[in-house]
Amino acid sequence: MRSTPLAGVGKPIAALSGAALMLLLFPLRSVGIPTAPQTTEELEEIVIQALEPRYVAPTRRDRIGRIWAPVLINGKGPFRMVLDTGANRSGVTSDVAEALGLPPDASRQVMLRGVTGSATVPTIQVDSLTVGDLLLTPVTLPIVNDALGGAQGILGTEGLRDKRIYIDFHNDLISISRSKNEPAHLGFVTIQLEHPETGLLTFHAMVGTVRVLAIIDTGGQATIGNEAMRAALERRSAVGDHEEIEGVTTAVQSVEGFRSPRILLGDLEVQGERISYGDMHIFEHWHLTQEPALLIGMDTLGLLDTFIIDYHRHELQLRVRETVSNSFVRGS
C-alpha cells in the first residue's frame, strides 16, 4: 500500500462566512468529445454538485479540511487535487493547464452543472494521470474554477472500480491501491454501498426517525439536505440560520441551517451535527426532490479517525476517533 501525506489537512486558515462549501463533479452520460463547437444541447454534461470555496475552509469542529491527493499529470507535478468521491471525472484549473503547456481547447467543451446553475467549459487532453496505484491513459480533463482554495483540481473516481482508498486523518495519510478484497479490521464499522453502478457512494441512513438516501462527498465541505428531508423532519415552517451559497457558475442560492437530530450511518451515530437545507439545483437534476436525500460532507467525515473506501467490495470501512467520540459514536 502506497501512503502519501495529506496535503493541506489541519492547517489553520481563513474560514468562510455563510455555509460551508462543497464540490462534486459527475458526468451524467458518456458521449464522444466533439472536435468542433457544439450547441449547448449537444454538449456532454458534467455535474458539479458543490461549490468552490475561496479558501480551503477547515471543518467547524476539528479543523480538518478537504482531502488533497498529490497527482502527477504527464509526469509533471505533483499537483494538489481534491479527492472527490462524488466526481466521476477529474478536472484541473487553468493554472495547471498552463503549467502543462496545454491551452484549453474551446472546441472540445463540456457542460458543468453546479449546485446553483450550469456553464460550459473547455477541456485539455493529457497522456497520463497518476496517483498511487492509479494510472489513467489518456484522459480528457475539464477546466474547473480556479477558486479551489489552493487545490489545483479535482481527483474523480474514474479508474477506481478495483481500487481501495485508505484515508488516515490522524496521521494525515492517503493511499490508493488495488483492492485485495480485505474485510474490515477489528474496531471498524462497515457500511455496504447501494447501487454501485452509479459511481456514487450511496446508502440509506436515518436522520432522527426519517430514512434518507445518503451520498458520501469527500469533495464537499458541508452536509446538505434536500427540501423533502426538511419537510419529513417537520421543519418546513421553522426558521433557521440563513446562508447564501455561490456555485462555480456564480449563481447564488439561499439555504437554512439547523442543528440536526441524531444521524445513524450504519452502526455509527453522529450527534449534534448541523445540516443546511435548500432547494438546490443539483437535487432537481438528479431527480432527488421527492425522496429525502442527504449529501454528507467533510464536516461530518472529518470526525473519523480512518476512512476506507473499497470500490471492489462496494463498502465503506470507518473507524471513530476517540477524542471526538461524543460527536461520532457507535450506535446502540
Contacts in CASP RR format, 6 or more apart in sequence:
PFRMAT RR
TARGET T0000
AUTHOR 0000-0000-0000
METHOD contacts of the structure
MODEL  1
MRSTPLAGVGKPIAALSGAALMLLLFPLRSVGIPTAPQTTEELEEIVIQA
LEPRYVAPTRRDRIGRIWAPVLINGKGPFRMVLDTGANRSGVTSDVAEAL
GLPPDASRQVMLRGVTGSATVPTIQVDSLTVGDLLLTPVTLPIVNDALGG
AQGILGTEGLRDKRIYIDFHNDLISISRSKNEPAHLGFVTIQLEHPETGL
LTFHAMVGTVRVLAIIDTGGQATIGNEAMRAALERRSAVGDHEEIEGVTT
AVQSVEGFRSPRILLGDLEVQGERISYGDMHIFEHWHLTQEPALLIGMDT
LGLLDTFIIDYHRHELQLRVRETVSNSFVRGS
1 166 0 8 1.000
1 175 0 8 1.000
1 177 0 8 1.000
2 132 0 8 1.000
2 133 0 8 1.000
2 175 0 8 1.000
2 176 0 8 1.000
2 177 0 8 1.000
3 166 0 8 1.000
3 168 0 8 1.000
3 173 0 8 1.000
3 174 0 8 1.000
3 175 0 8 1.000
4 69 0 8 1.000
4 70 0 8 1.000
4 131 0 8 1.000
4 132 0 8 1.000
4 173 0 8 1.000
4 174 0 8 1.000
4 175 0 8 1.000
5 172 0 8 1.000
5 173 0 8 1.000
5 174 0 8 1.000
6 67 0 8 1.000
6 68 0 8 1.000
6 69 0 8 1.000
6 167 0 8 1.000
6 169 0 8 1.000
6 172 0 8 1.000
6 173 0 8 1.000
6 174 0 8 1.000
7 68 0 8 1.000
7 69 0 8 1.000
7 70 0 8 1.000
7 80 0 8 1.000
8 56 0 8 1.000
8 65 0 8 1.000
8 68 0 8 1.000
8 80 0 8 1.000
9 64 0 8 1.000
9 65 0 8 1.000
9 67 0 8 1.000
9 68 0 8 1.000
9 169 0 8 1.000
9 172 0 8 1.000
10 58 0 8 1.000
10 63 0 8 1.000
10 64 0 8 1.000
10 65 0 8 1.000
10 172 0 8 1.000
11 56 0 8 1.000
11 58 0 8 1.000
12 58 0 8 1.000
12 63 0 8 1.000
13 55 0 8 1.000
13 56 0 8 1.000
13 57 0 8 1.000
13 58 0 8 1.000
14 55 0 8 1.000
14 57 0 8 1.000
15 55 0 8 1.000
15 57 0 8 1.000
15 58 0 8 1.000
16 53 0 8 1.000
16 54 0 8 1.000
16 55 0 8 1.000
16 57 0 8 1.000
18 243 0 8 1.000
18 244 0 8 1.000
19 222 0 8 1.000
19 243 0 8 1.000
19 244 0 8 1.000
19 245 0 8 1.000
19 255 0 8 1.000
19 257 0 8 1.000
19 276 0 8 1.000
20 53 0 8 1.000
20 57 0 8 1.000
20 59 0 8 1.000
20 60 0 8 1.000
20 220 0 8 1.000
20 221 0 8 1.000
20 222 0 8 1.000
20 276 0 8 1.000
20 299 0 8 1.000
21 50 0 8 1.000
21 51 0 8 1.000
21 52 0 8 1.000
21 53 0 8 1.000
21 57 0 8 1.000
21 220 0 8 1.000
21 221 0 8 1.000
21 222 0 8 1.000
21 245 0 8 1.000
22 49 0 8 1.000
22 50 0 8 1.000
22 51 0 8 1.000
22 115 0 8 1.000
22 217 0 8 1.000
22 219 0 8 1.000
22 220 0 8 1.000
22 221 0 8 1.000
22 222 0 8 1.000
22 224 0 8 1.000
22 295 0 8 1.000
22 297 0 8 1.000
23 48 0 8 1.000
23 49 0 8 1.000
23 50 0 8 1.000
23 51 0 8 1.000
23 52 0 8 1.000
23 66 0 8 1.000
23 82 0 8 1.000
23 84 0 8 1.000
23 87 0 8 1.000
23 148 0 8 1.000
23 154 0 8 1.000
23 217 0 8 1.000
23 219 0 8 1.000
23 220 0 8 1.000
24 47 0 8 1.000
24 48 0 8 1.000
24 49 0 8 1.000
24 50 0 8 1.000
24 84 0 8 1.000
24 86 0 8 1.000
24 87 0 8 1.000
24 115 0 8 1.000
24 217 0 8 1.000
24 219 0 8 1.000
24 220 0 8 1.000
24 282 0 8 1.000
24 295 0 8 1.000
25 46 0 8 1.000
25 47 0 8 1.000
25 48 0 8 1.000
25 49 0 8 1.000
25 84 0 8 1.000
25 86 0 8 1.000
25 87 0 8 1.000
25 88 0 8 1.000
25 89 0 8 1.000
25 90 0 8 1.000
25 91 0 8 1.000
25 112 0 8 1.000
25 142 0 8 1.000
25 144 0 8 1.000
25 154 0 8 1.000
25 156 0 8 1.000
26 46 0 8 1.000
26 47 0 8 1.000
26 48 0 8 1.000
26 49 0 8 1.000
26 86 0 8 1.000
26 87 0 8 1.000
26 88 0 8 1.000
26 89 0 8 1.000
26 200 0 8 1.000
27 44 0 8 1.000
27 45 0 8 1.000
27 46 0 8 1.000
27 47 0 8 1.000
27 88 0 8 1.000
27 89 0 8 1.000
28 45 0 8 1.000
28 46 0 8 1.000
28 47 0 8 1.000
28 113 0 8 1.000
29 44 0 8 1.000
29 45 0 8 1.000
30 44 0 8 1.000
31 44 0 8 1.000
32 44 0 8 1.000
33 44 0 8 1.000
33 108 0 8 1.000
33 110 0 8 1.000
33 123 0 8 1.000
33 140 0 8 1.000
34 42 0 8 1.000
34 107 0 8 1.000
34 108 0 8 1.000
34 109 0 8 1.000
35 107 0 8 1.000
35 108 0 8 1.000
36 107 0 8 1.000
37 106 0 8 1.000
37 107 0 8 1.000
37 109 0 8 1.000
38 109 0 8 1.000
40 111 0 8 1.000
40 120 0 8 1.000
43 109 0 8 1.000
43 110 0 8 1.000
43 111 0 8 1.000
43 120 0 8 1.000
44 110 0 8 1.000
44 111 0 8 1.000
45 110 0 8 1.000
45 111 0 8 1.000
45 113 0 8 1.000
46 89 0 8 1.000
46 110 0 8 1.000
46 111 0 8 1.000
46 112 0 8 1.000
46 113 0 8 1.000
46 142 0 8 1.000
47 112 0 8 1.000
47 113 0 8 1.000
47 114 0 8 1.000
47 282 0 8 1.000
47 285 0 8 1.000
47 286 0 8 1.000
48 112 0 8 1.000
48 113 0 8 1.000
48 114 0 8 1.000
48 115 0 8 1.000
48 144 0 8 1.000
48 247 0 8 1.000
48 248 0 8 1.000
49 86 0 8 1.000
49 113 0 8 1.000
49 114 0 8 1.000
49 115 0 8 1.000
49 217 0 8 1.000
49 282 0 8 1.000
49 286 0 8 1.000
49 295 0 8 1.000
50 114 0 8 1.000
50 115 0 8 1.000
50 217 0 8 1.000
50 219 0 8 1.000
50 220 0 8 1.000
50 221 0 8 1.000
50 247 0 8 1.000
50 295 0 8 1.000
51 115 0 8 1.000
51 116 0 8 1.000
51 245 0 8 1.000
51 246 0 8 1.000
51 247 0 8 1.000
51 248 0 8 1.000
52 144 0 8 1.000
52 145 0 8 1.000
52 147 0 8 1.000
52 148 0 8 1.000
52 149 0 8 1.000
52 247 0 8 1.000
52 248 0 8 1.000
53 147 0 8 1.000
53 148 0 8 1.000
53 149 0 8 1.000
53 221 0 8 1.000
54 147 0 8 1.000
54 149 0 8 1.000
55 149 0 8 1.000
56 65 0 8 1.000
56 66 0 8 1.000
56 149 0 8 1.000
56 150 0 8 1.000
56 151 0 8 1.000
57 65 0 8 1.000
57 221 0 8 1.000
58 64 0 8 1.000
58 65 0 8 1.000
59 65 0 8 1.000
59 221 0 8 1.000
59 298 0 8 1.000
59 299 0 8 1.000
59 302 0 8 1.000
59 303 0 8 1.000
60 274 0 8 1.000
60 299 0 8 1.000
61 299 0 8 1.000
61 303 0 8 1.000
61 324 0 8 1.000
61 327 0 8 1.000
62 302 0 8 1.000
62 303 0 8 1.000
62 324 0 8 1.000
64 169 0 8 1.000
64 298 0 8 1.000
64 302 0 8 1.000
65 221 0 8 1.000
65 298 0 8 1.000
65 302 0 8 1.000
66 82 0 8 1.000
66 83 0 8 1.000
66 151 0 8 1.000
66 218 0 8 1.000
66 219 0 8 1.000
66 220 0 8 1.000
66 221 0 8 1.000
66 298 0 8 1.000
67 82 0 8 1.000
67 83 0 8 1.000
67 167 0 8 1.000
67 174 0 8 1.000
67 218 0 8 1.000
67 219 0 8 1.000
67 298 0 8 1.000
68 80 0 8 1.000
68 81 0 8 1.000
68 82 0 8 1.000
68 83 0 8 1.000
68 151 0 8 1.000
69 80 0 8 1.000
69 81 0 8 1.000
69 82 0 8 1.000
69 83 0 8 1.000
69 131 0 8 1.000
69 155 0 8 1.000
69 174 0 8 1.000
69 176 0 8 1.000
70 77 0 8 1.000
70 78 0 8 1.000
70 79 0 8 1.000
70 80 0 8 1.000
70 81 0 8 1.000
70 131 0 8 1.000
71 77 0 8 1.000
71 78 0 8 1.000
71 79 0 8 1.000
71 80 0 8 1.000
71 81 0 8 1.000
71 90 0 8 1.000
71 129 0 8 1.000
71 130 0 8 1.000
71 131 0 8 1.000
71 155 0 8 1.000
72 78 0 8 1.000
72 79 0 8 1.000
72 128 0 8 1.000
72 129 0 8 1.000
72 130 0 8 1.000
72 131 0 8 1.000
73 79 0 8 1.000
73 92 0 8 1.000
73 96 0 8 1.000
73 100 0 8 1.000
73 126 0 8 1.000
73 128 0 8 1.000
73 129 0 8 1.000
73 130 0 8 1.000
73 141 0 8 1.000
74 100 0 8 1.000
74 126 0 8 1.000
74 127 0 8 1.000
74 128 0 8 1.000
75 128 0 8 1.000
75 130 0 8 1.000
76 99 0 8 1.000
76 100 0 8 1.000
77 99 0 8 1.000
78 131 0 8 1.000
79 92 0 8 1.000
79 96 0 8 1.000
79 99 0 8 1.000
79 152 0 8 1.000
79 153 0 8 1.000
80 150 0 8 1.000
80 151 0 8 1.000
80 152 0 8 1.000
80 153 0 8 1.000
81 90 0 8 1.000
81 91 0 8 1.000
81 92 0 8 1.000
81 131 0 8 1.000
81 151 0 8 1.000
81 152 0 8 1.000
81 153 0 8 1.000
81 154 0 8 1.000
81 155 0 8 1.000
82 148 0 8 1.000
82 151 0 8 1.000
82 153 0 8 1.000
82 154 0 8 1.000
82 155 0 8 1.000
82 218 0 8 1.000
82 219 0 8 1.000
83 155 0 8 1.000
83 156 0 8 1.000
83 165 0 8 1.000
83 167 0 8 1.000
83 174 0 8 1.000
83 218 0 8 1.000
83 219 0 8 1.000
84 154 0 8 1.000
84 155 0 8 1.000
84 156 0 8 1.000
84 157 0 8 1.000
84 217 0 8 1.000
84 218 0 8 1.000
84 219 0 8 1.000
84 220 0 8 1.000
85 156 0 8 1.000
85 157 0 8 1.000
85 200 0 8 1.000
85 201 0 8 1.000
85 216 0 8 1.000
85 217 0 8 1.000
85 218 0 8 1.000
85 219 0 8 1.000
85 309 0 8 1.000
86 156 0 8 1.000
86 157 0 8 1.000
86 199 0 8 1.000
86 200 0 8 1.000
86 201 0 8 1.000
86 215 0 8 1.000
86 216 0 8 1.000
86 217 0 8 1.000
86 218 0 8 1.000
86 219 0 8 1.000
87 154 0 8 1.000
87 155 0 8 1.000
87 156 0 8 1.000
87 157 0 8 1.000
87 219 0 8 1.000
88 156 0 8 1.000
88 157 0 8 1.000
88 158 0 8 1.000
88 199 0 8 1.000
89 141 0 8 1.000
89 142 0 8 1.000
89 156 0 8 1.000
89 158 0 8 1.000
90 129 0 8 1.000
90 136 0 8 1.000
90 139 0 8 1.000
90 141 0 8 1.000
90 153 0 8 1.000
90 154 0 8 1.000
90 155 0 8 1.000
90 156 0 8 1.000
90 158 0 8 1.000
91 141 0 8 1.000
91 142 0 8 1.000
91 143 0 8 1.000
91 144 0 8 1.000
91 153 0 8 1.000
91 154 0 8 1.000
91 156 0 8 1.000
92 124 0 8 1.000
92 141 0 8 1.000
92 143 0 8 1.000
92 144 0 8 1.000
92 152 0 8 1.000
92 153 0 8 1.000
92 154 0 8 1.000
93 143 0 8 1.000
93 144 0 8 1.000
93 145 0 8 1.000
93 146 0 8 1.000
93 148 0 8 1.000
93 152 0 8 1.000
93 153 0 8 1.000
94 104 0 8 1.000
94 143 0 8 1.000
94 146 0 8 1.000
95 146 0 8 1.000
95 152 0 8 1.000
96 152 0 8 1.000
96 153 0 8 1.000
97 103 0 8 1.000
97 104 0 8 1.000
97 124 0 8 1.000
97 143 0 8 1.000
100 124 0 8 1.000
100 126 0 8 1.000
102 124 0 8 1.000
102 125 0 8 1.000
102 126 0 8 1.000
103 124 0 8 1.000
104 121 0 8 1.000
104 122 0 8 1.000
104 123 0 8 1.000
104 124 0 8 1.000
104 143 0 8 1.000
105 122 0 8 1.000
105 123 0 8 1.000
105 124 0 8 1.000
105 125 0 8 1.000
106 122 0 8 1.000
108 122 0 8 1.000
108 123 0 8 1.000
108 125 0 8 1.000
108 140 0 8 1.000
109 120 0 8 1.000
109 121 0 8 1.000
109 122 0 8 1.000
109 123 0 8 1.000
110 120 0 8 1.000
110 121 0 8 1.000
110 123 0 8 1.000
110 142 0 8 1.000
111 118 0 8 1.000
111 119 0 8 1.000
111 120 0 8 1.000
112 118 0 8 1.000
112 119 0 8 1.000
112 120 0 8 1.000
112 121 0 8 1.000
112 142 0 8 1.000
112 144 0 8 1.000
112 248 0 8 1.000
112 249 0 8 1.000
113 281 0 8 1.000
113 282 0 8 1.000
113 285 0 8 1.000
114 247 0 8 1.000
114 248 0 8 1.000
114 249 0 8 1.000
114 281 0 8 1.000
114 282 0 8 1.000
115 245 0 8 1.000
115 247 0 8 1.000
115 253 0 8 1.000
115 280 0 8 1.000
115 281 0 8 1.000
115 282 0 8 1.000
116 245 0 8 1.000
116 246 0 8 1.000
116 247 0 8 1.000
116 249 0 8 1.000
116 251 0 8 1.000
116 252 0 8 1.000
116 253 0 8 1.000
116 280 0 8 1.000
116 281 0 8 1.000
117 247 0 8 1.000
117 249 0 8 1.000
117 251 0 8 1.000
117 281 0 8 1.000
118 249 0 8 1.000
118 281 0 8 1.000
119 248 0 8 1.000
119 249 0 8 1.000
121 142 0 8 1.000
121 143 0 8 1.000
121 144 0 8 1.000
122 142 0 8 1.000
122 143 0 8 1.000
123 140 0 8 1.000
123 141 0 8 1.000
123 142 0 8 1.000
123 143 0 8 1.000
124 140 0 8 1.000
124 141 0 8 1.000
124 143 0 8 1.000
125 138 0 8 1.000
125 139 0 8 1.000
125 140 0 8 1.000
125 141 0 8 1.000
126 138 0 8 1.000
126 139 0 8 1.000
126 140 0 8 1.000
126 141 0 8 1.000
127 137 0 8 1.000
127 138 0 8 1.000
128 135 0 8 1.000
128 136 0 8 1.000
128 137 0 8 1.000
128 138 0 8 1.000
128 139 0 8 1.000
129 135 0 8 1.000
129 136 0 8 1.000
129 137 0 8 1.000
129 139 0 8 1.000
129 141 0 8 1.000
130 136 0 8 1.000
131 155 0 8 1.000
131 176 0 8 1.000
132 175 0 8 1.000
132 176 0 8 1.000
132 177 0 8 1.000
133 163 0 8 1.000
133 176 0 8 1.000
133 177 0 8 1.000
133 178 0 8 1.000
134 159 0 8 1.000
134 160 0 8 1.000
134 163 0 8 1.000
134 176 0 8 1.000
136 158 0 8 1.000
136 159 0 8 1.000
139 158 0 8 1.000
144 153 0 8 1.000
144 154 0 8 1.000
144 248 0 8 1.000
145 248 0 8 1.000
148 154 0 8 1.000
154 219 0 8 1.000
157 199 0 8 1.000
157 311 0 8 1.000
160 176 0 8 1.000
160 311 0 8 1.000
161 311 0 8 1.000
161 312 0 8 1.000
162 178 0 8 1.000
162 179 0 8 1.000
162 311 0 8 1.000
162 312 0 8 1.000
163 176 0 8 1.000
163 177 0 8 1.000
163 178 0 8 1.000
163 179 0 8 1.000
163 311 0 8 1.000
163 312 0 8 1.000
164 176 0 8 1.000
164 177 0 8 1.000
164 178 0 8 1.000
164 179 0 8 1.000
164 180 0 8 1.000
164 182 0 8 1.000
164 308 0 8 1.000
164 309 0 8 1.000
164 310 0 8 1.000
164 311 0 8 1.000
164 312 0 8 1.000
165 174 0 8 1.000
165 175 0 8 1.000
165 176 0 8 1.000
165 308 0 8 1.000
165 309 0 8 1.000
165 311 0 8 1.000
166 173 0 8 1.000
166 174 0 8 1.000
166 175 0 8 1.000
166 176 0 8 1.000
166 177 0 8 1.000
166 306 0 8 1.000
166 308 0 8 1.000
167 173 0 8 1.000
167 174 0 8 1.000
167 306 0 8 1.000
167 307 0 8 1.000
167 308 0 8 1.000
167 309 0 8 1.000
168 174 0 8 1.000
168 305 0 8 1.000
168 306 0 8 1.000
169 302 0 8 1.000
169 304 0 8 1.000
169 305 0 8 1.000
169 306 0 8 1.000
169 307 0 8 1.000
169 321 0 8 1.000
170 305 0 8 1.000
170 306 0 8 1.000
170 321 0 8 1.000
179 310 0 8 1.000
179 311 0 8 1.000
179 312 0 8 1.000
179 313 0 8 1.000
181 310 0 8 1.000
181 312 0 8 1.000
181 313 0 8 1.000
182 310 0 8 1.000
183 190 0 8 1.000
183 313 0 8 1.000
184 190 0 8 1.000
184 308 0 8 1.000
184 315 0 8 1.000
184 317 0 8 1.000
185 317 0 8 1.000
187 319 0 8 1.000
188 306 0 8 1.000
188 308 0 8 1.000
188 317 0 8 1.000
188 318 0 8 1.000
188 319 0 8 1.000
189 266 0 8 1.000
189 267 0 8 1.000
189 268 0 8 1.000
189 317 0 8 1.000
189 318 0 8 1.000
189 319 0 8 1.000
189 320 0 8 1.000
189 330 0 8 1.000
190 315 0 8 1.000
190 316 0 8 1.000
190 317 0 8 1.000
190 318 0 8 1.000
191 203 0 8 1.000
191 265 0 8 1.000
191 266 0 8 1.000
191 315 0 8 1.000
191 316 0 8 1.000
191 318 0 8 1.000
192 203 0 8 1.000
192 314 0 8 1.000
192 315 0 8 1.000
193 201 0 8 1.000
193 202 0 8 1.000
193 203 0 8 1.000
193 314 0 8 1.000
193 315 0 8 1.000
193 316 0 8 1.000
194 202 0 8 1.000
194 203 0 8 1.000
194 204 0 8 1.000
195 202 0 8 1.000
196 311 0 8 1.000
196 314 0 8 1.000
200 215 0 8 1.000
200 216 0 8 1.000
201 215 0 8 1.000
201 216 0 8 1.000
201 217 0 8 1.000
201 309 0 8 1.000
201 316 0 8 1.000
202 213 0 8 1.000
202 214 0 8 1.000
202 215 0 8 1.000
202 216 0 8 1.000
203 213 0 8 1.000
203 214 0 8 1.000
203 265 0 8 1.000
203 266 0 8 1.000
203 316 0 8 1.000
204 211 0 8 1.000
204 212 0 8 1.000
204 213 0 8 1.000
204 214 0 8 1.000
205 211 0 8 1.000
205 212 0 8 1.000
205 214 0 8 1.000
205 263 0 8 1.000
205 264 0 8 1.000
205 265 0 8 1.000
205 266 0 8 1.000
205 294 0 8 1.000
206 212 0 8 1.000
206 263 0 8 1.000
206 264 0 8 1.000
207 229 0 8 1.000
207 233 0 8 1.000
207 260 0 8 1.000
207 261 0 8 1.000
207 262 0 8 1.000
207 263 0 8 1.000
207 264 0 8 1.000
207 275 0 8 1.000
207 292 0 8 1.000
207 294 0 8 1.000
208 233 0 8 1.000
208 261 0 8 1.000
208 262 0 8 1.000
208 263 0 8 1.000
208 264 0 8 1.000
210 229 0 8 1.000
210 232 0 8 1.000
210 233 0 8 1.000
210 292 0 8 1.000
211 292 0 8 1.000
212 225 0 8 1.000
212 229 0 8 1.000
212 232 0 8 1.000
212 291 0 8 1.000
212 292 0 8 1.000
212 293 0 8 1.000
212 294 0 8 1.000
213 288 0 8 1.000
213 291 0 8 1.000
213 292 0 8 1.000
213 293 0 8 1.000
213 294 0 8 1.000
214 265 0 8 1.000
214 293 0 8 1.000
214 294 0 8 1.000
214 296 0 8 1.000
215 293 0 8 1.000
215 294 0 8 1.000
215 295 0 8 1.000
215 296 0 8 1.000
216 296 0 8 1.000
216 297 0 8 1.000
216 301 0 8 1.000
216 309 0 8 1.000
216 316 0 8 1.000
217 295 0 8 1.000
217 296 0 8 1.000
217 297 0 8 1.000
218 297 0 8 1.000
218 298 0 8 1.000
218 301 0 8 1.000
219 297 0 8 1.000
219 298 0 8 1.000
220 295 0 8 1.000
220 297 0 8 1.000
220 298 0 8 1.000
221 297 0 8 1.000
221 298 0 8 1.000
221 299 0 8 1.000
222 276 0 8 1.000
222 297 0 8 1.000
222 299 0 8 1.000
223 260 0 8 1.000
223 273 0 8 1.000
223 274 0 8 1.000
223 275 0 8 1.000
223 276 0 8 1.000
223 294 0 8 1.000
223 295 0 8 1.000
223 296 0 8 1.000
223 297 0 8 1.000
223 299 0 8 1.000
223 300 0 8 1.000
224 255 0 8 1.000
224 275 0 8 1.000
224 276 0 8 1.000
224 277 0 8 1.000
224 278 0 8 1.000
224 280 0 8 1.000
224 294 0 8 1.000
224 295 0 8 1.000
225 275 0 8 1.000
225 276 0 8 1.000
225 277 0 8 1.000
225 278 0 8 1.000
225 292 0 8 1.000
225 293 0 8 1.000
225 294 0 8 1.000
225 295 0 8 1.000
226 277 0 8 1.000
226 278 0 8 1.000
226 279 0 8 1.000
226 280 0 8 1.000
226 283 0 8 1.000
226 288 0 8 1.000
226 289 0 8 1.000
226 292 0 8 1.000
226 293 0 8 1.000
226 294 0 8 1.000
227 236 0 8 1.000
227 277 0 8 1.000
227 278 0 8 1.000
227 279 0 8 1.000
227 283 0 8 1.000
227 289 0 8 1.000
228 288 0 8 1.000
228 289 0 8 1.000
228 290 0 8 1.000
228 291 0 8 1.000
228 292 0 8 1.000
228 293 0 8 1.000
229 277 0 8 1.000
229 292 0 8 1.000
229 293 0 8 1.000
229 294 0 8 1.000
230 236 0 8 1.000
230 277 0 8 1.000
230 278 0 8 1.000
232 292 0 8 1.000
233 261 0 8 1.000
235 258 0 8 1.000
235 277 0 8 1.000
238 258 0 8 1.000
239 256 0 8 1.000
240 256 0 8 1.000
240 257 0 8 1.000
240 258 0 8 1.000
241 256 0 8 1.000
241 257 0 8 1.000
241 258 0 8 1.000
242 254 0 8 1.000
242 255 0 8 1.000
242 256 0 8 1.000
242 257 0 8 1.000
243 254 0 8 1.000
243 255 0 8 1.000
243 256 0 8 1.000
243 257 0 8 1.000
243 276 0 8 1.000
244 252 0 8 1.000
244 253 0 8 1.000
244 254 0 8 1.000
244 255 0 8 1.000
245 252 0 8 1.000
245 253 0 8 1.000
245 254 0 8 1.000
245 255 0 8 1.000
245 280 0 8 1.000
246 252 0 8 1.000
251 281 0 8 1.000
253 278 0 8 1.000
253 279 0 8 1.000
253 280 0 8 1.000
253 281 0 8 1.000
254 278 0 8 1.000
255 276 0 8 1.000
255 277 0 8 1.000
255 278 0 8 1.000
255 280 0 8 1.000
256 276 0 8 1.000
256 277 0 8 1.000
256 278 0 8 1.000
257 274 0 8 1.000
257 275 0 8 1.000
257 276 0 8 1.000
257 277 0 8 1.000
258 274 0 8 1.000
258 275 0 8 1.000
258 276 0 8 1.000
258 277 0 8 1.000
259 272 0 8 1.000
259 273 0 8 1.000
259 274 0 8 1.000
260 270 0 8 1.000
260 272 0 8 1.000
260 273 0 8 1.000
260 274 0 8 1.000
260 275 0 8 1.000
262 269 0 8 1.000
262 270 0 8 1.000
262 271 0 8 1.000
262 272 0 8 1.000
263 269 0 8 1.000
263 270 0 8 1.000
263 273 0 8 1.000
263 294 0 8 1.000
263 300 0 8 1.000
264 270 0 8 1.000
264 331 0 8 1.000
265 296 0 8 1.000
265 318 0 8 1.000
267 330 0 8 1.000
267 331 0 8 1.000
268 318 0 8 1.000
268 320 0 8 1.000
268 328 0 8 1.000
268 329 0 8 1.000
268 330 0 8 1.000
268 331 0 8 1.000
269 328 0 8 1.000
269 329 0 8 1.000
269 330 0 8 1.000
269 331 0 8 1.000
269 332 0 8 1.000
270 300 0 8 1.000
270 303 0 8 1.000
270 327 0 8 1.000
270 328 0 8 1.000
271 326 0 8 1.000
271 327 0 8 1.000
271 328 0 8 1.000
271 329 0 8 1.000
272 327 0 8 1.000
273 299 0 8 1.000
273 300 0 8 1.000
273 327 0 8 1.000
274 299 0 8 1.000
275 294 0 8 1.000
279 289 0 8 1.000
283 289 0 8 1.000
283 293 0 8 1.000
300 328 0 8 1.000
301 307 0 8 1.000
303 320 0 8 1.000
303 321 0 8 1.000
303 324 0 8 1.000
303 327 0 8 1.000
303 328 0 8 1.000
304 318 0 8 1.000
304 319 0 8 1.000
304 320 0 8 1.000
304 321 0 8 1.000
304 328 0 8 1.000
305 319 0 8 1.000
305 320 0 8 1.000
305 321 0 8 1.000
305 322 0 8 1.000
306 317 0 8 1.000
306 318 0 8 1.000
306 319 0 8 1.000
307 316 0 8 1.000
307 317 0 8 1.000
307 318 0 8 1.000
307 319 0 8 1.000
308 316 0 8 1.000
308 317 0 8 1.000
308 318 0 8 1.000
309 316 0 8 1.000
310 316 0 8 1.000
310 317 0 8 1.000
320 328 0 8 1.000
320 329 0 8 1.000
320 330 0 8 1.000
321 328 0 8 1.000
END
